[in-house]
Amino acid sequence: MAAVSQKTVDSDEAGMRLDRWFKSHFPGLGFGALQKLLRTGQVRIDGKRAKADTRLEAGQAIRLPPQVTGTGDGPVTAGTIKNTGDADALRRMILYEDDKVFVFNKPAGLAVQGGSGVARHVDGMLDALRSKKGEKPRLVHRLDRDTSGVLVVARTRGAAQKLTAAFRKRDTEKIYWALVKGAPKKPEGKISTWLAKEQTPDGDRMRVVKHGEADADHAVSRYRVIETAGQRLSWMEFEPETGRTHQLRVHALHMGCPIIGDPKYFEDDPNWDFPGGIQKKLHLHARRLRIPHPDRGMINVTAPLPPHMVQSWNLLGLDEADGDRED
């Protein structure tokens, strides 16, 4: 099911009624709406049905359908973050958390780390979520500033080491969704190229180069077409096997299918008109991540689409639920 996530009950929430827990975490969800979700089994505790007056225990996993994660003060965007405190903004992005890990749904436009002209970024905001011991959560991977979706952050030094190792060893499954121009020749396949960085007036840009060229790195991505919208646009799934800068954006361009709204890699074409009603923002979203938990089992998290991609999906008649593969 699209955008289903889960949240773990904290130790200081033990004994709290389920309805009061929802009021604390999702104030925009009314009691009547919660009751309906409970009756239909869409909200569950450790996989089992529950009632509004169920008393919670520390460590329990509460299943959250998309109707829940979409409530509160509206979708978090880079714009709304400017008007909120760092801790509040980050907590509104949480898809999953426990004592070792945060998983955020990073909005498009919010940088992960600082840089020239970057006033606010996730790494700086994480100071607001320091533990009682003063330990700051640590980044373990990155997303481009204009890419939205799943971002994992370690809450302890030990967790950071294990999560970083999992990314390095490629013990992860990363699924991205994109809306691209045109359609690839084959509905699914693999792209394998060498990429090198070049300096441009608009900042660093990656380009496809030959094997053996100085500073070139091997980049591999798998892809499949989920659905086409006429002959002009395609909804695609990408799964990067390597983690090079701008890898998916360059590979999409290399296929002749640049990602809609990409300011660096969408090349102007006088014979192609930008679809009306679709915003010129990067349509690339880190949809899903599966990664070994630092202590136990797997973390498997899905992030709902950002507002500008929801708008595009609605305009094109695409159903978000059609894109997720079954486990």
Rosetta blueprint (number, residue, H / E / L):
1 M L
2 A L
3 A L
4 V L
5 S E
6 Q E
7 K E
8 T E
9 V L
10 D L
11 S H
12 D H
13 E H
14 A L
15 G L
16 M L
17 R E
18 L H
19 D H
20 R H
21 W H
22 F H
23 K H
24 S H
25 H H
26 F L
27 P L
28 G L
29 L L
30 G L
31 F H
32 G H
33 A H
34 L H
35 Q H
36 K H
37 L H
38 L H
39 R H
40 T L
41 G L
42 Q L
43 V L
44 R E
45 I E
46 D L
47 G L
48 K E
49 R E
50 A L
51 K L
52 A L
53 D L
54 T L
55 R E
56 L L
57 E L
58 A L
59 G L
60 Q L
61 A E
62 I E
63 R E
64 L E
65 P L
66 P H
67 Q H
68 V H
69 T H
70 G L
71 T L
72 G L
73 D L
74 G L
75 P L
76 V L
77 T L
78 A H
79 G H
80 T H
81 I H
82 K L
83 N L
84 T L
85 G L
86 D H
87 A H
88 D H
89 A H
90 L H
91 R H
92 R H
93 M H
94 I E
95 L E
96 Y E
97 E E
98 D L
99 D L
100 K L
101 V E
102 F E
103 V E
104 F E
105 N E
106 K E
107 P L
108 A L
109 G L
110 L L
111 A E
112 V L
113 Q L
114 G L
115 G L
116 S L
117 G L
118 V L
119 A L
120 R L
121 H E
122 V H
123 D H
124 G H
125 M H
126 L H
127 D H
128 A H
129 L H
130 R L
131 S L
132 K L
133 K L
134 G L
135 E L
136 K L
137 P L
138 R E
139 L E
140 V L
141 H L
142 R L
143 L L
144 D L
145 R L
146 D L
147 T L
148 S E
149 G E
150 V E
151 L E
152 V E
153 V E
154 A E
155 R L
156 T L
157 R H
158 G H
159 A H
160 A H
161 Q H
162 K H
163 L H
164 T H
165 A H
166 A H
167 F H
168 R H
169 K L
170 R L
171 D L
172 T L
173 E E
174 K E
175 I E
176 Y E
177 W E
178 A E
179 L E
180 V E
181 K E
182 G L
183 A L
184 P L
185 K L
186 K L
187 P L
188 E E
189 G E
190 K E
191 I E
192 S E
193 T E
194 W E
195 L E
196 A E
197 K E
198 E E
199 Q E
200 T E
201 P L
202 D L
203 G E
204 D E
205 R E
206 M E
207 R E
208 V E
209 V E
210 K L
211 H L
212 G L
213 E L
214 A L
215 D L
216 A L
217 D E
218 H E
219 A E
220 V E
221 S E
222 R E
223 Y E
224 R E
225 V E
226 I E
227 E E
228 T E
229 A E
230 G L
231 Q L
232 R L
233 L E
234 S E
235 W E
236 M E
237 E E
238 F E
239 E E
240 P E
241 E L
242 T L
243 G L
244 R L
245 T L
246 H L
247 Q H
248 L H
249 R H
250 V H
251 H H
252 A H
253 L H
254 H H
255 M L
256 G L
257 C L
258 P L
259 I E
260 I L
261 G L
262 D L
263 P L
264 K L
265 Y L
266 F L
267 E L
268 D L
269 D L
270 P L
271 N L
272 W L
273 D L
274 F L
275 P L
276 G L
277 G L
278 I L
279 Q L
280 K L
281 K L
282 L L
283 H L
284 L E
285 H E
286 A E
287 R E
288 R E
289 L E
290 R E
291 I E
292 P E
293 H L
294 P L
295 D L
296 R L
297 G L
298 M E
299 I E
300 N E
301 V E
302 T E
303 A L
304 P L
305 L L
306 P L
307 P H
308 H H
309 M H
310 V H
311 Q H
312 S H
313 W H
314 N H
315 L H
316 L H
317 G L
318 L L
319 D L
320 E H
321 A H
322 D H
323 G L
324 D L
325 R L
326 E L
327 D L
